Amino acid sequence: MGILAIFGAASAGGVKEGMKAPAFEARDQHEALVRLADFQGKSAVVLYFYPKDDTPGCTAEACSLRDGFAAIQAAGAVILGVSADTAQSHRAFAEKFRLPFSILADPDRRIIESYGVKMPLLGMAKRITVLIDRQGIVRKVITEVRTKDHDQQVLALLKNLS
C-alpha cells in the first residue's frame, strides 16, 4: 500500500459528481448554525475541506479564497470551509487572516465522514473542494487543489456551472 493510500490522499471517497450532496449542519467560527439547506435555491456552495487551521497549505488555500471572495460571490456562490478543528480555533484562524466566510467546526467528523473525505489514519479532513449547485447536486469534486490560487480554480469551474 502506498503512502498516499495510507493517508487517504489517493481517492475522493464518498461524494460523486451528479449525486445529491449530503445534508449537514454545524456551527461556524461565530457559533452561528449553518445548514446546507440554508442555500437551497439561493446560491451554489463552495464546500472546501482542509486538514488543520493555521498550517501553511491550509492558510494559503483560505487566503486565496479570501482574496477571491467577492468574485466567487458575484458568480453566485458562498464559501464554507470545514475541518475537524473547534469553533474557537476557527475563530482565531479567521480573525488572524481576515477570512470573510464561514468555517464550520466538525470535531466529531460527521460532515467529513458523510462526504468521504476523512484521512484513515489521521482522522482529519483531506484537502478536497466540493462544488454544489443551487439544487443541492454535487457538480464538481476537486481533488487536486492548488492552494495558492484555489480561488481561480474555483471561479473557472463555477463559470461552467451557470
C-alpha positions as CSV (number, residue, x, y, z in Angstrom):
1,M,0.0,0.0,0.0
2,G,1.4,3.4,-1.0
3,I,1.9,6.3,1.4
4,L,-0.9,8.2,-0.4
5,A,-3.3,5.4,0.3
6,I,-2.3,5.2,3.9
7,F,-3.1,8.9,4.5
8,G,-6.2,8.9,2.2
9,A,-4.9,11.2,-0.5
10,A,-5.3,8.7,-3.3
11,S,-9.1,9.0,-3.8
12,A,-12.0,11.4,-3.3
13,G,-14.0,8.9,-1.3
14,G,-17.8,9.3,-0.7
15,V,-19.3,12.1,-2.8
16,K,-19.5,11.8,-6.6
17,E,-20.4,14.3,-9.2
18,G,-24.1,14.2,-10.1
19,M,-25.3,12.9,-6.7
20,K,-27.3,14.9,-4.1
21,A,-25.0,16.5,-1.6
22,P,-25.2,15.0,1.9
23,A,-27.2,17.4,4.2
24,F,-25.3,18.9,7.1
25,E,-25.4,21.4,9.8
26,A,-22.6,22.8,12.0
27,R,-21.6,25.8,14.0
28,D,-19.2,28.3,12.4
29,Q,-16.5,30.4,13.9
30,H,-19.2,32.8,15.2
31,E,-21.2,30.0,16.7
32,A,-23.9,30.5,14.0
33,L,-25.7,27.4,12.9
34,V,-25.1,26.8,9.2
35,R,-27.1,24.2,7.2
36,L,-26.6,23.2,3.6
37,A,-30.4,23.6,3.3
38,D,-30.0,27.3,4.0
39,F,-28.6,27.8,0.5
40,Q,-31.0,25.6,-1.5
41,G,-32.5,27.5,-4.4
42,K,-30.4,30.6,-3.4
43,S,-26.8,30.0,-4.2
44,A,-24.2,27.5,-5.1
45,V,-21.9,26.3,-2.4
46,V,-18.1,26.0,-2.5
47,L,-17.6,23.5,0.3
48,Y,-13.9,23.1,1.0
49,F,-12.4,20.6,3.4
50,Y,-9.0,21.1,4.8
51,P,-6.8,19.3,7.4
52,K,-5.9,22.0,10.1
53,D,-6.3,25.7,10.9
54,D,-3.2,27.9,10.7
55,T,-0.9,25.4,8.8
56,P,1.0,26.5,5.7
57,G,-1.1,24.8,3.0
58,C,-4.4,25.5,4.7
59,T,-3.6,29.1,5.3
60,A,-2.6,29.6,1.6
61,E,-5.9,28.0,0.5
62,A,-8.0,30.1,2.9
63,C,-6.2,33.3,1.9
64,S,-6.7,32.5,-1.8
65,L,-10.4,32.0,-1.2
66,R,-10.5,35.2,0.8
67,D,-8.8,37.2,-2.0
68,G,-11.3,35.8,-4.5
69,F,-14.3,36.1,-2.2
70,A,-16.0,39.0,-4.0
71,A,-15.6,37.3,-7.4
72,I,-16.9,34.0,-6.1
73,Q,-19.9,35.7,-4.5
74,A,-20.5,37.6,-7.8
75,A,-20.5,34.1,-9.5
76,G,-23.5,33.2,-7.2
77,A,-21.7,31.0,-4.7
78,V,-21.0,31.0,-1.0
79,I,-17.8,29.6,0.6
80,L,-17.9,27.2,3.5
81,G,-14.7,25.8,5.0
82,V,-14.8,22.6,7.0
83,S,-12.2,21.0,9.3
84,A,-12.2,18.9,12.5
85,D,-10.9,21.9,14.4
86,T,-13.1,23.6,17.0
87,A,-15.1,26.8,16.6
88,Q,-12.7,28.6,18.8
89,S,-9.7,27.5,16.7
90,H,-11.7,28.6,13.6
91,R,-12.4,32.0,15.2
92,A,-8.7,32.7,15.8
93,F,-7.8,31.5,12.3
94,A,-10.5,33.6,10.6
95,E,-9.6,36.7,12.7
96,K,-5.8,36.3,12.1
97,F,-6.3,36.1,8.3
98,R,-9.5,38.2,7.9
99,L,-11.5,35.4,6.4
100,P,-14.9,36.7,5.4
101,F,-16.7,33.3,5.0
102,S,-18.0,30.7,7.5
103,I,-15.6,27.9,8.6
104,L,-17.6,25.0,10.1
105,A,-16.4,23.2,13.1
106,D,-16.6,19.4,12.7
107,P,-14.8,17.9,15.7
108,D,-16.9,14.8,15.7
109,R,-16.2,14.5,11.9
110,R,-19.8,13.9,10.9
111,I,-19.6,16.1,7.8
112,I,-16.1,14.9,7.0
113,E,-17.3,11.3,7.1
114,S,-20.5,11.9,5.3
115,Y,-18.6,13.4,2.4
116,G,-16.0,10.6,2.5
117,V,-13.0,12.9,2.9
118,K,-11.6,11.6,6.2
119,M,-7.9,10.6,6.2
120,P,-8.0,7.0,7.5
121,L,-5.1,7.1,10.0
122,L,-5.1,10.8,11.0
123,G,-8.9,11.3,11.2
124,M,-8.6,14.8,9.8
125,A,-10.1,16.0,6.5
126,K,-8.4,15.6,3.2
127,R,-7.9,18.8,1.1
128,I,-10.9,18.5,-1.2
129,T,-13.4,21.0,-2.5
130,V,-16.9,20.1,-3.5
131,L,-19.0,22.5,-5.7
132,I,-22.7,22.1,-5.0
133,D,-25.3,23.8,-7.3
134,R,-28.4,25.7,-6.2
135,Q,-30.4,22.4,-6.3
136,G,-28.1,20.7,-3.9
137,I,-26.4,18.5,-6.5
138,V,-22.6,17.9,-6.4
139,R,-21.3,19.3,-9.7
140,K,-17.6,19.0,-9.2
141,V,-15.2,17.4,-6.7
142,I,-11.8,19.0,-6.8
143,T,-9.1,16.5,-5.5
144,E,-6.1,18.3,-7.0
145,V,-6.4,21.6,-5.0
146,R,-4.0,24.3,-5.9
147,T,-3.7,26.1,-2.5
148,K,-2.1,29.3,-3.8
149,D,-4.7,30.0,-6.5
150,H,-7.7,28.0,-5.4
151,D,-10.0,31.0,-5.9
152,Q,-9.1,31.0,-9.6
153,Q,-9.5,27.2,-9.8
154,V,-13.0,27.5,-8.2
155,L,-14.1,30.5,-10.3
156,A,-13.2,28.7,-13.6
157,L,-15.4,25.8,-12.5
158,L,-18.3,28.0,-11.2
159,K,-18.5,29.7,-14.6
160,N,-19.0,26.3,-16.2
161,L,-21.9,25.6,-13.7
162,S,-24.1,28.5,-14.8
